[in-house]
Amino acid sequence: MMIAYEQNKYPPLGQLVEVNGENMHVYTKGKGENTIVLLSGAGTAAPALDYEPLMNEMAKNNRIVVIETFGYGWSDITNKERTVENIVEEIRDALKKANIDGPYILMPHSVSGIYSMYYANKYPDEIKAIIGIDCTLPQVVKYFNESAPTMPRYLSVAVPTGIARLVVNMNPEKYLPIADKGTYSDNNLKMTKSISAWNLGNKNIVAEVNEMNHNIDKTIDMAFPSKIPVMIFTDKDDKVTEDGKTIVSFYQTQISHLPSNKLVVLEGHHYLHWSRFKEISETVNNFIDTF
């Protein structure tokens, strides 16, 4: 009952397009020669709201699109498996249904880096560039000899039973952006809190996290195509493995072969766009000017 009330109170910011019989939310802002498609990390309950400060900044010079994949934001929940193939095809279909023509500059955060790697290899002519925000790339688990995270399947009952709402209400700050006061509007934060209660641990989010190992296996031998410019933002992390590896050295192995590449290290949270959106926007515009 509460979810239905809130969904009526907070209608979608953008348009809903039909993908495989379900509704997917596509939010667009700004005009420009370049179309930048923002893709969110796993568990980001409301991507269109999460990206708002960065979107507003970049929309001054570009056309910005946020795709909320199934299980996120105002998009429906799907019964389709959360494979990299399905997710990428759903993104492509949503863009076409929304009449958003490519080529696109993909801007993935976190796990959507895996989807961007697959997209660039499968459909290179549709991609103009890739700009990652601390993005997960398939080779990271092998490089650091780690395993992909998993999520208990019982969490998928959290939304229908009301557990998700209780969890969010008990500790709302945990589900809100860490940013200076005023960065996000009060209305944005209210909507983020509500949508977190709708989506926290739903079956698509749980399935996506638990499919990560398989999606990595499918893409681990892929590399960024040499004709595609790539820039990656990463947060400053002083962690060094016993054999001297760092997240910076990892990203360098992924982009050093490209004629057009750039690695930018910023102080901040894994969600760099929460606080560094102005620097990110300026750096993105400067990078785009090089190709």
C-alpha positions, 0 to 999 in steps of 0.5 A: 500500500505504501509503495503504491502511494509513494509511486503515485506521489513521486512519478518518474522524472523521465519517460517509461519505454517498453522493453521486453514487455516491461517498463524501463525508465529513461531520463534525459537532460540537456542538448549538445553534439555528444550523448553521454549515457550514465549507467549506475552501479549495483545497488544504487536504488535510484540512479536518476536521483543519484546522478542529479548533480553530475547530470545537471553540470554535464547537461550544460554542454551535452545531452545526458541520459540516465538509463535505469535498468530493471529493478532500479529507480522507476523501472519495473522488475523483470523475470529475465536473468541478469546476464551481461547479454540481457542487460546490454540488449535492454539498454540498447532497446531502451535507447532506441525506444526513447529515440536517442540515437548514437553513437554514445559516450558510455559513462559507467559507474562501478559494476556497469563497467563490465556491461560497457566493456561488453557493449564496446566489444559487441557493438563498437560502432555504437560507442564514441567513447567510454568514461568510467567512474571508479568502474569495475572491469572484468580483469580486476578479480584476476589482477588482485586474485579476488572473487566477485561479491555475492548477495543472499537470495533471501534479501529479495523478500525484503521489499514485499514483506516491508523489511526494506522500508524498516531498514531504510527508516532505521538508518536513512543516511546509509542510503543517501549520498554523502555530499555537502548540504545543498548538493542534493535538494530536499525533494531529491533526498525524500524520493531517494529514501522512498525509492530505496525502500521500494527497491532495496534487495529486490530480486533483480538487484540480488540476481545482478550481484550474484550473476557478477562472477558469470558476467566476469567470466564472459568478458574477462578476455575482452579489452577496450577496442583501440579505436575507442577513447577511454578515460577513467576516474578513480578515487585515491586509494593508498592500498598496495598489495604485497606484490606492489599492485594498486587500483591505479596500476590496474587501470593503467593495464586496461587503458595503456594500449589505447591511443586515446586514454586518460586516468584521473585520480580524485579524492573522494568516495567510490561514488565520486560523482556525489562530491566531485561532479564539477571537476568530473564534468569539466574534465569530461568536456576537456577529454571530449575535445581531444577526439 
